[in-house]
Amino acid sequence: MSFLAVDSQKQLFILQRNQLQYEQTLVMNEANWVSKEMGYYANEMGEDADLDNDPYYIQLQQTEEYLESRQDTLDSQIQLLDNEISSLKTLVNNNIKNSCGLNLIGS
């Protein structure tokens, strides 16, 4: 019966992974918006604009860097959870097989 507890833990990890994937989608959407805003803003300012000293453009660049970093962090967390889920799935399957084997021997 310990496989039920392990399976519950696996389900919790799946729920956490799904939440991280949702957050990842939000971060990607925001990063896409920032990237487009940077392009539109640069286009509006013209070729002669000094964007390296423009406060709004600098803020957009910093936001983009933060979102890229957040994306990398989320990717790592999702990968770790995927590994844990896979390990727990194997453990549950092995426990079920062992339990069924013991039941057959006891019959």
FENDA-V454069 format. One record per run of one state. SS is the DSSP state (helix for helix, strand for strand, loop for the rest). FROM is the first residue (numbers start at 1). LEN is the number of residues. Records with the same first field share a line. If there is no record, write none. Layout:
BEGIN
SS=FROM-LEN + FROM-LEN
END
This chain:
BEGIN
loop=1-1 + 46-5 + 54-1 + 107-1
helix=2-44 + 51-3 + 55-52
END
